[in-house]
Every structure is written in C-alpha cells, then in structure tokens.
Amino acid sequence: MRRVAVVLFNLGGPDNQAAVRPFLENLFGDPAILRVPGFIRGPLSRFIAGRRTKAAQANYALMGGGSPLLPLTQAQAQALEAELNAGAEGVEHRCFIAMRYWHPFAAEAVAQVQAWGAEEVLLLPLYPQFSTTTTGSSMTDWAAACAKAGLNLPTTTLCCWHSDSGFASATAALVRASYEQALASLPPGTPLRILFSAHGLPETIIKQGDPYQWQVERSVAAVVAALDLPSLDHIVCYQSRATPQKWIGPSTEDAIEQAAHDKVAVLVCPIAFVSDHSETLVELDMEYREVAEKAGIPGYFRVPAQNSDPGFIAALAGLARRALGGGRRLCSHAGARQCPRQHSGCPHAKAAA
C-alpha cells in the first residue's frame, strides 16, 4: 500500500488560558504578519501580545477557556481520512495537522509523517483563499520544518480552492438552510441581506500583491451562483481589524450599521473560515450580535461554519484526489494558476520566478 500523508494547515489556537500569551507572541512574531525588520519584530511582538493577552483571555473564557479549533480540525481530519480511504485501492491516506501558531506545530506533524513512513505528501490548507499571511506562511513554515528534520518526499501543494464547485455547493447548502430558517422566523415581508464576512487584511498587504481579497470575492460569487436565489441581497465585508492602519472593507460592523439604516435583517456567513473559533463564536455570535441589536436590526442570524459537514468533507476529498492526480507539484483547485497577473503574492508567481 502506497502511503500518502495529507497535511492539513490551520491557524491553531490556545488550548488553555496560560497558552494565550505565547500563542499571541507566535502570531505577531511571524514575519508574514508583522512586516517590520527582524530586530524590531521580536520585542514588538512581545509588546503587542502583552497588551492583548487580557482581552484575548476573556474571549477564550467565553469558549470554555481555550479555542475549539484543534478538536474541530481533528474531527475534520478523521472524516476526511475516512472519505479518502473509502474504496481506495493500493493507497492509504492518513491526515496530519500542522498548526501555525500553537500545537501541533509543523515540526510535530513532520515527525508524525516520518514515523508513519509516508511515501508522498499533500499539503492541504484549511483556508479556501490563499494569502501570504495564512497558507503562504504555513508553506514556508512546513518547508523549514522538513529541512530541519531531513524529510524530503514528493510533495503536492494545493494553494487555494476559493471557487471550487464542491466547496461552493456545500457552502451554498448551509447558507440556503440558514436563509430559509431566518426568513421563517422573521415577520412576513421583512427583507434579509446576507453578509459574507471574511477576516480582513491591511490594505498595504493587498497592494503588495496578496491575492486574498480577489479570491474572497471569487468565493462569494461562486456561492451566490450555487444558491441561485433571484434578486439575492448580499455583500462582502471584512472583520477582525487588529491594527490602526487602513484595512480592506467594508468592515462587517459598518455593513451591520448599513443594514440597520436600510431596515433589513442580516444573515452572516463566515466565508473564509471553515471551522468555528473565536472569530465565529465570539466575534460574530456575540460582539456583532450586540452591535446589531443596539443598531435596531430586525433580525440577526449566522450560517454555521462547515466543520465536519458531510458535503464539505466530500468537497475536500475531491480536492485532494484531483490535486494528487493532477501531475502538478503546486496547484490550485482548477490545476493551473487562477490569480490575475497583478497578484504577485500568488505562489505560482513565485514558483515561476
């Protein structure tokens, strides 16, 4: 049996209150996140982490003391592994998890891949849209961990799957169910707007060639097409602003305020998150709900994250199979590069350089 390791990239999250500060230090210590000279980054990341620890601990306390991201990712890994191995002949797939800012780190996943005796690797980010700050950072981290451990296996990297038809259909099914439930609970005739909310980025990163915003827009377009709801009222917006500089917009908070002005209810769909964590369970479900209620929104609803939804897992399995059988070491969901030329941060542009 040929052994294929499927490595799932994700952000990671502190599993207890004591882990919050080191998690934040790892996050802000990443040169892909804090884009300042290296001699400044260390002390600055520790300063920022120190300033944010108390508030972050309060948020994680609302979720039981730590992030649910790892157990949810483990459940996704188990479901994907079962899906990939169902009916597979001559090959065994095993899923491993490489988190970026908290355990299990890439080095831990590399050791597990080595111990299992893998003969081939597929790197599969749990970020639908590529960004230099997420998938790009994880790719760099994985390469460094492999070099340090001496792991040198044939490796396929799936860089993005922003508008994959399976992902769009599975997401649209979740949106449609929530949309119908929301309409049924509202007074007859109350208009409903979908806010497709993604994690934001500073404008400077987008101007440097990062394709993330373009890919988020492609994701929304694909899901809206799959929904096929005539005259659907929807908007793309961005949450989680973390620095004083200008971020891409509109912000989710501004979109909620606009909905209140327009006297429409809102259904928020996390379009860039496929697992529940603080940005969905606290920011969307609690903080923005409070904003909506104070603004007088007629109704506030949220589409659940994909987590281990069977349709989503089937879409992931399809992506994995096509990537492994596509003959490209670096591929998008459609095989070749998808990003327009101006997006120099696309990994295909770097590979061709």
C-alpha positions in Angstrom: 0.0 0.0 0.0 1.4 3.4 -1.0 1.2 5.7 1.9 0.1 9.3 1.3 0.2 11.9 4.1 -2.4 14.6 3.8 -1.2 17.5 5.9 -3.9 20.0 7.0 -2.8 23.5 7.5 -4.7 25.7 10.0 -4.1 28.7 12.3 -4.1 27.0 15.7 -5.4 28.3 18.9 -4.5 28.4 22.6 -6.0 25.3 24.4 -6.0 27.0 27.8 -5.6 30.4 29.4 -1.9 30.0 30.0 -1.3 29.4 26.3 -2.9 32.7 25.2 0.1 34.9 25.5 2.6 32.5 23.9 0.1 31.9 21.1 -0.1 35.7 20.5 3.7 36.1 20.6 3.9 33.4 17.9 1.3 35.1 15.8 2.8 38.6 15.9 6.3 37.2 15.7 5.5 35.8 12.2 7.2 38.0 9.6 4.2 37.3 7.3 2.0 39.0 9.9 4.2 41.7 11.4 6.1 43.1 8.4 8.8 45.1 10.2 12.6 44.5 10.3 13.6 41.4 12.3 15.4 43.2 15.1 12.2 45.1 15.8 9.8 42.2 15.4 10.8 40.2 18.5 10.3 42.9 21.1 7.4 44.5 19.3 5.5 41.1 19.0 6.0 40.6 22.8 4.8 44.1 23.5 1.6 43.6 21.3 1.0 40.2 22.9 1.3 41.6 26.3 -1.2 44.4 25.5 -3.7 41.9 24.0 -3.5 39.0 26.4 -6.1 40.0 29.0 -8.8 40.8 26.4 -7.9 37.6 24.4 -8.2 35.5 27.6 -11.6 37.0 28.3 -12.7 35.9 24.8 -11.4 32.4 25.2 -13.0 32.2 28.6 -16.3 32.6 26.8 -15.5 29.4 24.9 -14.6 27.4 28.0 -11.1 28.7 28.5 -9.5 27.8 25.1 -10.0 27.5 21.4 -12.1 24.7 20.0 -10.1 24.8 16.7 -7.9 21.8 17.3 -10.6 19.3 18.2 -12.7 20.6 15.3 -9.8 20.2 13.0 -9.1 16.7 14.3 -12.7 15.8 13.6 -12.3 17.1 10.1 -9.1 15.1 9.6 -10.7 11.9 10.8 -13.7 12.5 8.5 -11.5 13.3 5.5 -9.3 10.3 6.1 -12.3 8.0 6.1 -13.6 9.6 2.9 -10.3 9.3 1.1 -9.8 5.7 2.1 -13.3 4.6 1.3 -12.9 2.5 -1.8 -9.3 3.4 -2.4 -7.2 0.6 -3.8 -3.4 0.3 -3.4 -3.1 3.5 -1.4 -3.6 4.5 2.2 -4.2 8.1 3.2 -3.6 9.4 6.7 -4.3 13.0 7.7 -2.0 15.0 9.9 -2.4 18.5 11.3 0.1 21.3 11.2 -1.0 24.4 13.1 0.9 27.7 12.6 0.9 29.4 16.0 0.1 26.7 18.6 0.4 22.9 18.9 0.6 20.7 16.9 3.3 22.8 15.1 4.7 21.9 11.7 7.7 20.2 13.3 5.4 17.9 15.2 3.5 17.0 12.1 6.7 16.3 10.2 7.8 13.9 12.9 4.5 12.1 12.7 4.7 11.8 8.9 8.2 10.4 9.2 7.2 7.9 11.9 4.3 6.7 9.8 6.6 6.0 6.8 4.8 8.2 4.3 6.0 8.0 0.7 4.2 11.1 -0.6 2.7 14.3 0.9 -0.2 16.5 0.1 -0.3 19.9 1.7 -4.0 20.9 2.1 -4.7 24.3 3.7 -8.0 24.7 5.5 -8.1 28.2 4.2 -10.2 28.3 1.0 -8.5 31.6 -0.1 -4.7 31.9 -0.4 -3.0 34.7 1.5 0.7 35.2 2.2 -0.3 35.7 5.8 -2.0 32.2 6.1 -1.3 29.5 3.6 1.9 31.2 2.4 3.2 31.4 6.0 2.3 27.8 6.6 4.1 26.7 3.4 7.3 28.5 4.5 7.0 27.0 8.0 6.5 23.5 6.6 9.5 23.7 4.3 11.7 24.9 7.2 10.5 22.0 9.4 11.1 19.5 6.7 14.6 20.8 6.0 15.5 20.7 9.7 14.2 17.1 10.1 15.6 15.8 6.8 12.2 15.0 5.4 12.4 15.0 1.5 9.3 13.4 0.0 7.4 14.0 -3.3 5.0 16.8 -2.2 2.0 18.3 -3.8 0.8 21.7 -2.5 -2.8 22.8 -3.1 -2.6 26.5 -2.7 -6.2 27.5 -2.9 -9.8 26.4 -3.6 -11.7 29.6 -3.3 -14.3 28.9 -6.0 -14.1 25.1 -6.2 -17.6 23.9 -7.3 -17.8 21.3 -4.5 -16.9 23.9 -1.8 -19.3 26.4 -3.3 -22.2 23.8 -3.4 -21.5 22.6 0.1 -21.4 26.1 1.5 -24.5 27.2 -0.5 -26.4 24.3 1.1 -25.6 25.6 4.5 -26.4 29.1 3.5 -29.8 28.1 2.0 -30.9 26.2 5.1 -30.0 29.1 7.3 -31.6 31.6 4.9 -34.9 29.7 4.9 -34.8 29.3 8.7 -34.2 33.1 9.1 -37.0 34.0 6.7 -39.4 31.7 8.6 -38.6 33.3 11.9 -39.0 36.9 10.7 -42.2 38.8 10.3 -43.6 38.4 6.8 -42.2 40.8 4.3 -39.0 41.6 6.3 -36.1 41.8 3.9 -33.0 39.7 4.6 -29.4 40.5 3.5 -26.5 38.1 3.5 -23.2 39.4 4.8 -20.4 37.3 3.6 -17.8 38.1 6.2 -14.1 37.2 5.8 -11.1 38.0 8.0 -9.7 41.4 7.0 -6.2 42.4 6.0 -4.4 45.7 6.0 -4.6 47.4 2.6 -0.8 47.6 2.4 -0.6 43.7 2.2 -3.2 43.7 -0.7 -1.3 46.4 -2.5 1.9 44.3 -2.2 0.2 41.7 -4.4 -1.6 39.4 -2.0 -4.5 37.7 -3.9 -6.7 37.2 -0.8 -9.3 39.9 -1.4 -9.7 38.8 -5.1 -10.1 35.2 -4.0 -12.7 36.1 -1.3 -14.8 37.8 -3.9 -14.5 34.7 -6.2 -15.7 32.6 -3.3 -18.7 34.7 -2.7 -19.5 34.8 -6.5 -19.4 31.0 -6.6 -21.6 30.5 -3.6 -24.1 33.1 -4.8 -24.2 31.3 -8.2 -24.8 28.0 -6.5 -27.6 29.5 -4.4 -29.4 30.6 -7.5 -31.8 32.9 -5.5 -33.3 35.6 -7.7 -32.6 39.2 -6.6 -30.5 38.0 -3.6 -29.4 40.9 -1.4 -25.8 40.3 -0.3 -22.5 42.0 0.4 -18.9 41.1 1.0 -17.4 42.5 4.2 -14.4 42.0 6.5 -14.0 41.5 10.2 -11.3 41.3 12.9 -9.4 44.6 12.3 -6.3 44.4 14.5 -4.2 47.4 13.8 -4.7 51.2 13.4 -3.8 51.2 9.7 -6.3 51.1 7.0 -7.8 47.7 6.3 -9.8 46.4 3.4 -13.5 47.0 3.6 -16.3 47.5 4.1 -16.0 46.3 7.7 -18.6 43.8 9.0 -19.6 46.3 11.7 -20.2 49.0 9.0 -22.2 46.5 7.0 -24.4 45.8 10.0 -24.9 49.6 10.6 -25.9 50.0 7.0 -28.4 47.1 7.3 -29.9 48.8 10.3 -30.2 52.0 8.3 -31.8 50.1 5.4 -34.1 48.3 7.9 -33.1 44.8 6.7 -32.3 41.7 8.8 -28.9 40.1 8.3 -27.6 36.6 7.9 -23.9 36.5 8.4 -21.9 33.8 6.5 -18.2 33.3 7.5 -16.8 32.8 4.0 -13.1 32.4 4.9 -13.5 30.2 8.0 -14.3 26.5 7.7 -14.0 25.8 11.4 -15.6 27.5 14.4 -13.2 29.5 16.6 -13.0 32.9 18.3 -13.9 34.9 15.1 -17.1 33.0 14.7 -18.1 32.0 18.2 -17.2 35.3 19.9 -16.9 38.0 17.3 -19.8 37.0 15.1 -22.1 35.3 17.6 -21.6 37.7 20.5 -19.9 41.0 19.6 -21.5 41.7 16.3 -24.9 40.4 17.5 -24.7 43.1 20.2 -23.8 45.7 17.6 -26.8 44.6 15.5 -29.2 44.7 18.4 -28.1 48.1 19.5 -28.5 49.4 16.0 -32.0 48.0 15.8 -31.5 45.3 13.2 -34.8 43.5 12.5 -33.1 40.1 12.9 -29.5 38.8 13.2 -28.6 35.2 12.1 -25.4 33.3 11.3 -24.6 30.5 8.9 -22.8 27.7 10.7 -19.2 27.0 9.8 -18.6 23.9 7.7 -16.7 22.0 10.5 -17.4 18.3 9.6 -20.4 18.8 7.4 -20.5 15.8 5.1 -20.9 17.9 1.9 -17.8 19.9 2.9 -15.8 16.8 3.7 -16.7 15.3 0.4 -15.6 18.5 -1.3 -12.2 18.4 0.5 -11.8 14.8 -0.6 -12.5 15.7 -4.2 -9.9 18.5 -4.0 -7.3 16.1 -2.5 -7.9 13.5 -5.2 -7.6 15.9 -8.0 -4.5 17.5 -6.6 -2.8 14.2 -6.1 -3.8 13.0 -9.6 -3.1 16.3 -11.4 0.6 15.9 -12.0 1.5 19.4 -10.6 3.6 19.9 -7.5 1.9 23.3 -7.0 -1.8 23.5 -8.0 -4.9 25.5 -7.4 -8.4 23.8 -7.3 -8.5 24.1 -11.1 -5.0 23.0 -11.6 -3.1 26.0 -13.0 -2.7 29.4 -11.6 -6.0 31.3 -11.1 -4.9 34.7 -9.9 -4.6 37.7 -12.3 -1.0 38.9 -13.0 -1.1 41.8 -10.7 -1.3 39.5 -7.7 2.4 38.9 -7.4 1.9 37.2 -4.0 0.3 34.2 -5.7 2.6 31.2 -5.0 2.5 30.3 -8.7 4.1 33.7 -9.5 6.9 33.0 -7.0 7.4 29.4 -8.4 7.8 30.8 -11.9 10.3 33.5 -10.9 
